[in-house]
Each structure stands twice: as structure tokens, then as C-alpha cells.
Amino acid sequence: MNIMITGASGEYGNYAIDYLKKFAPEANLFGLVRSTTKGEALKAKGVNIRIGDYTDANSMIDALKGIDRLLFVSVSRPNIQQNVVQAAQVNHVKYIAYTSISHPEYSKFGLETIHKQTENWIKESGIPHTFLRNSWYTELNQALFDYAAKTKQFPYLAKKGKLSFALKREYAEAGAKVIADGNYGEVLDLAGEPRTYHQIALATQEALNTKLDIKEISVNNFIPKLENAGISTQWASVSEAYQEYTLKGNNGEDEANILDFEKVLDHPLTDLPSAIKELINK
């Protein structure tokens, strides 16, 4: 059996490949990368490398030749993912597991439009599939975790609302299990337990095993405060964006349920303090 993982040189792809070596040891693993250079580390792991780009339809047709199952790792650019689906059709791929988004009926930074579009293309293709409707990565809160570790403070601006998330490696483990099995239902809702930012602060305090100065602050003060402690503007901006999303509400986060996720994994999700400790020590 030939299994391909797209986005294979990224973090999710690398995690998924490592899990697939355990879950499907007899399978031939193929990794899609955009250049030979990006594939060198994967080749060292014994992964077969295929070169392809979602924007290039012909490259995708060539890349998917002989592939039986496809772990289709999504990107955030509109329209180009149709090339992947069409290439899968041309090559008679037997099963697709696609990393979609949890509760795409709600506004999710515009990502819901891309995922609904791609889900429809996959449905229309007639290829058996599972939509992995993933929630957010715990890593999106990295700026706050790093700031707390540096300063023993946890400032946050989302005074209400909740956010659902889990570690990237946990989503990749679920994706690897699904593609290795090849016989899941059409939709899996993979979400972590929804939490307020105050709850995230308390979990960070537990992870660091020290008392934190936990404070609600204004949006105008948030990024400058983190920047002054040496946190990158990019990661501080990511944290601000997700807190504003949380604060706004009407986003489906309260509906998140961990049952599907833990059933697929066959073990509990990592508890939040342990997950935070893992990211701080990464």
C-alpha cells in the first residue's frame, strides 16, 4: 500500500510520518515536498519523495501516480487545492483524509470558505474520504507561554469567550491513524476542550509551578507589552488575533467536544499544563 502525506516537510507532516511508521509499518510512505532540498531530511527517514506544488496541476498529477491513500494537509490559499483533488481523481486514489476545520459553518478568519470549497470538491470527486475537522493548535498561544516563563506575568485581553485547541502532534497522530485505517466515516470532529483565557493562564501557572501575575489588559497594550520582553511581533500578533476572535464569540468554540478526538487516538488528549510545559521546553 502506498500512502502519501502532503506538506511532508512541515511540522504536521513530519509528525504524521513518524506516527505512520508505527501504525502502518508495512506501507510505502511518500512525502510531497516542493523541492528536492526540502525532502532531504525525509529521505533520511526512508520516505519516498515526490516533488509537487498545489499551484501546478501537472506536478500534482505526476506526484500522485501509484498512490493508494492520501493524507491531504490543507493550506490557507483559496482555489489551488482543487488541483490536488483532480490529481487524486486522475490517479484513482482510493481514499483521502483531508485536514479541514472544526465547525466550518462559523466564521474562522475566512478559512471556513477554503475548507468548505475543498470538502465539496472531494465529495464531487466520488473518492471515499474523511474530513478531519481540526480545531486550533495549542502552539498558537506560544507567545503567552513564553512571556509568562520570562516575566512571571500572564496578560490577556479576551475577558470572555472560549478557545478549543490541542497540540499539533495530536492532530497529526489522529490523521495518521485515520489514513492508516482507511475506513473512517465522512466527518471527524477533532477538537480540544474549550477554555477561557483565564483558564489558560491558570494552566500556565501550573505548568511553570510558580505564581503568575494574571491580568486583563487592553488590546492597545498587549503587543507592546510582549514586545518589550523580547517576544516576536509576529507571535504576539497571532495571540492578539486569536484572543479578539475568542472575545467576539459566535464562532462555534463553545460547541467543541473531545469525544471523537480521544476515540480516534484511543487515549486522552494531553492535559493542558503538560502541553504548555512541553511547548515552553521545546
C-alpha positions as CSV (number, residue, x, y, z in Angstrom):
1,M,0.0,0.0,0.0
2,N,1.3,3.4,-1.0
3,I,0.4,6.3,1.4
4,M,1.2,9.9,0.6
5,I,1.4,12.8,3.1
6,T,1.3,16.2,1.5
7,G,3.1,19.1,3.2
8,A,5.5,16.4,4.4
9,S,8.4,18.8,5.3
10,G,6.2,20.8,7.7
11,E,5.7,20.0,11.3
12,Y,2.3,18.3,10.9
13,G,3.6,16.3,8.0
14,N,6.7,15.2,9.9
15,Y,4.7,14.2,12.9
16,A,2.3,12.2,10.8
17,I,5.1,10.4,9.0
18,D,6.6,9.4,12.4
19,Y,3.2,8.1,13.6
20,L,2.6,6.2,10.3
21,K,5.8,4.3,10.7
22,K,4.2,2.9,13.9
23,F,0.6,2.5,12.7
24,A,1.4,1.2,9.1
25,P,4.9,-0.3,9.2
26,E,4.3,-2.3,6.0
27,A,3.1,0.7,4.0
28,N,5.3,2.6,1.5
29,L,5.3,6.2,2.6
30,F,5.6,9.0,0.2
31,G,6.1,12.6,1.1
32,L,5.1,15.6,-1.1
33,V,7.5,18.5,-1.0
34,R,8.1,21.5,-3.2
35,S,11.8,20.9,-3.8
36,T,14.5,18.3,-3.5
37,T,16.2,20.3,-0.7
38,K,13.1,20.2,1.4
39,G,12.9,16.4,1.0
40,E,16.4,15.6,2.2
41,A,15.5,15.0,5.9
42,L,12.6,12.8,4.9
43,K,14.7,10.7,2.6
44,A,17.0,10.1,5.5
45,K,13.9,8.7,7.3
46,G,13.3,6.3,4.5
47,V,10.4,8.2,3.0
48,N,9.9,8.3,-0.8
49,I,10.0,11.9,-2.0
50,R,7.7,13.3,-4.7
51,I,8.0,16.9,-5.9
52,G,4.8,18.8,-6.4
53,D,3.1,22.1,-5.8
54,Y,-0.6,22.7,-5.2
55,T,-0.5,25.6,-7.7
56,D,0.8,23.3,-10.5
57,A,-1.8,20.8,-11.7
58,N,0.6,18.8,-13.8
59,S,3.1,18.4,-11.0
60,M,0.3,17.1,-8.7
61,I,-0.8,14.5,-11.3
62,D,2.8,13.3,-11.6
63,A,3.2,13.3,-7.8
64,L,0.2,11.2,-7.1
65,K,0.9,8.4,-9.5
66,G,0.5,5.0,-7.8
67,I,-0.8,6.4,-4.6
68,D,-3.5,4.5,-2.8
69,R,-4.3,6.7,0.2
70,L,-3.7,10.4,0.6
71,L,-3.3,12.4,3.8
72,F,-4.2,15.8,2.3
73,V,-2.7,18.5,4.5
74,S,-4.6,21.7,3.8
75,V,-3.1,25.2,3.1
76,S,-4.8,28.6,3.6
77,R,-4.7,29.8,0.0
78,P,-8.0,29.7,-1.9
79,N,-8.7,27.7,-5.1
80,I,-5.4,25.9,-5.5
81,Q,-6.5,22.8,-3.6
82,Q,-8.7,21.7,-6.5
83,N,-5.5,20.7,-8.3
84,V,-4.9,18.1,-5.6
85,V,-8.4,16.7,-5.8
86,Q,-8.3,16.5,-9.6
87,A,-4.9,14.8,-9.5
88,A,-6.3,12.2,-7.0
89,Q,-9.1,11.5,-9.4
90,V,-6.8,11.1,-12.4
91,N,-4.7,8.7,-10.4
92,H,-7.6,6.7,-8.9
93,V,-6.6,7.4,-5.3
94,K,-8.7,5.1,-3.2
95,Y,-9.1,7.2,0.0
96,I,-8.5,10.8,1.2
97,A,-8.2,12.1,4.7
98,Y,-8.3,15.9,4.5
99,T,-7.4,18.3,7.3
100,S,-10.4,20.6,7.4
101,I,-11.6,22.9,10.1
102,S,-13.9,22.4,13.1
103,H,-17.4,23.9,12.7
104,P,-16.9,25.4,9.2
105,E,-20.4,26.9,9.4
106,Y,-19.0,29.7,11.5
107,S,-16.6,32.5,10.6
108,K,-13.0,31.3,11.1
109,F,-10.8,34.1,9.7
110,G,-12.1,33.2,6.3
111,L,-10.5,29.8,6.4
112,E,-14.0,28.2,6.5
113,T,-14.6,29.3,2.9
114,I,-11.4,27.4,1.7
115,H,-12.3,24.3,3.7
116,K,-15.9,24.2,2.6
117,Q,-14.9,24.6,-1.0
118,T,-12.3,21.8,-0.8
119,E,-14.7,19.5,1.0
120,N,-17.2,20.0,-1.8
121,W,-14.5,19.2,-4.4
122,I,-13.6,16.0,-2.6
123,K,-17.3,15.0,-2.3
124,E,-17.9,15.6,-6.0
125,S,-14.8,13.5,-6.9
126,G,-16.5,10.4,-5.6
127,I,-13.3,9.3,-3.8
128,P,-14.0,7.8,-0.3
129,H,-12.9,10.3,2.3
130,T,-12.8,11.5,5.8
131,F,-12.8,15.2,6.7
132,L,-10.6,15.8,9.7
133,R,-12.3,18.8,11.1
134,N,-9.4,20.1,13.3
135,S,-9.7,22.8,15.8
136,W,-6.8,25.1,16.6
137,Y,-3.2,24.3,17.7
138,T,-2.1,24.9,21.3
139,E,1.0,26.4,19.7
140,L,-1.0,29.5,18.7
141,N,-0.7,30.6,22.3
142,Q,3.1,30.2,22.3
143,A,3.7,34.0,22.8
144,L,1.8,34.0,26.1
145,F,3.5,30.8,27.4
146,D,7.0,32.3,26.6
147,Y,6.1,35.6,28.1
148,A,4.9,34.0,31.3
149,A,8.1,31.9,31.5
150,K,10.2,35.1,31.1
151,T,8.3,37.5,33.3
152,K,6.0,35.5,35.6
153,Q,3.1,37.5,34.2
154,F,0.2,36.5,32.1
155,P,-1.6,39.4,30.4
156,Y,-4.7,38.7,28.3
157,L,-7.3,40.7,26.6
158,A,-10.1,38.1,25.9
159,K,-12.2,38.7,29.0
160,K,-14.9,36.3,27.8
161,G,-15.4,33.5,25.3
162,K,-13.5,30.3,24.9
163,L,-11.0,28.7,22.5
164,S,-10.7,25.0,21.6
165,F,-7.2,23.6,20.8
166,A,-4.8,20.7,21.1
167,L,-1.2,20.0,20.3
168,K,-0.2,19.8,16.6
169,R,1.3,16.4,17.2
170,E,-2.0,15.1,18.5
171,Y,-3.8,16.2,15.3
172,A,-1.1,14.6,13.3
173,E,-1.4,11.4,15.3
174,A,-5.2,11.3,14.6
175,G,-4.6,12.0,10.9
176,A,-2.0,9.1,10.7
177,K,-4.4,6.7,12.4
178,V,-7.2,7.6,10.1
179,I,-5.2,7.3,6.9
180,A,-3.6,4.0,8.1
181,D,-7.0,2.5,8.8
182,G,-8.7,3.9,5.6
183,N,-12.2,3.2,6.8
184,Y,-13.5,6.1,9.0
185,G,-16.7,7.9,8.5
186,E,-17.1,11.1,6.4
187,V,-16.5,13.6,9.2
188,L,-14.4,13.5,12.4
189,D,-14.7,16.5,14.7
190,L,-11.3,16.7,16.2
191,A,-11.5,19.4,18.9
192,G,-9.9,20.0,22.3
193,E,-11.8,21.1,25.4
194,P,-12.8,24.8,25.0
195,R,-11.2,27.1,27.6
196,T,-11.3,30.7,28.6
197,Y,-8.0,32.7,28.6
198,H,-8.2,32.9,32.4
199,Q,-8.2,29.1,32.5
200,I,-5.3,29.1,30.1
201,A,-3.5,31.4,32.5
202,L,-4.1,29.1,35.4
203,A,-2.9,26.1,33.4
204,T,0.3,28.1,32.5
205,Q,0.8,28.9,36.2
206,E,0.6,25.1,37.0
207,A,3.0,24.3,34.1
208,L,5.6,26.7,35.4
209,N,5.0,25.7,39.0
210,T,5.1,29.3,40.1
211,K,2.7,32.1,40.9
212,L,1.9,34.3,37.9
213,D,0.6,37.9,37.9
214,I,-2.6,37.2,35.8
215,K,-4.2,40.4,34.5
216,E,-6.8,41.5,31.9
217,I,-5.3,44.3,29.8
218,S,-6.4,46.4,26.8
219,V,-5.8,45.5,23.2
220,N,-3.6,48.6,22.8
221,N,-1.2,47.5,25.5
222,F,-1.0,43.8,24.6
223,I,1.5,43.6,21.7
224,P,3.9,46.4,23.1
225,K,4.0,44.6,26.5
226,L,5.0,41.3,24.9
227,E,7.5,43.0,22.5
228,N,9.2,44.7,25.4
229,A,10.0,41.3,26.8
230,G,11.6,40.1,23.6
231,I,8.6,38.2,22.2
232,S,8.4,38.4,18.4
233,T,5.9,40.8,17.0
234,Q,4.6,38.0,14.7
235,W,3.8,35.6,17.6
236,A,2.4,38.5,19.7
237,S,0.1,39.4,16.8
238,V,-1.1,35.8,16.4
239,S,-2.0,35.7,20.1
240,E,-3.8,39.1,19.8
241,A,-5.8,37.9,16.7
242,Y,-7.0,34.7,18.4
243,Q,-8.0,36.5,21.5
244,E,-10.0,39.0,19.6
245,Y,-11.6,36.1,17.7
246,T,-12.4,34.5,21.1
247,L,-13.7,37.7,22.5
248,K,-16.0,38.3,19.6
249,G,-17.8,34.9,20.1
250,N,-20.4,33.4,17.7
251,N,-17.6,31.1,16.4
252,G,-18.6,27.6,17.4
253,E,-15.9,27.2,20.0
254,D,-18.4,26.5,22.8
255,E,-19.7,23.5,20.8
256,A,-16.3,21.8,20.8
257,N,-16.3,18.2,22.1
258,I,-13.3,16.0,22.7
259,L,-15.1,12.6,22.3
260,D,-14.3,12.0,18.6
261,F,-10.7,13.1,19.1
262,E,-10.0,10.8,22.0
263,K,-11.8,7.9,20.4
264,V,-9.6,8.1,17.4
265,L,-6.4,8.4,19.4
266,D,-7.5,5.7,21.8
267,H,-6.1,7.7,24.7
268,P,-6.8,11.0,26.4
269,L,-5.6,14.3,25.0
270,T,-2.6,15.8,26.8
271,D,-3.7,17.8,29.8
272,L,-3.2,21.5,29.3
273,P,-0.5,22.1,31.9
274,S,1.6,19.3,30.5
275,A,1.0,20.5,26.9
276,I,2.1,24.0,27.9
277,K,5.2,22.7,29.7
278,E,6.1,20.7,26.5
279,L,5.9,23.9,24.4
280,I,7.9,26.0,26.8
281,N,10.6,23.4,26.9
282,K,10.6,22.8,23.2
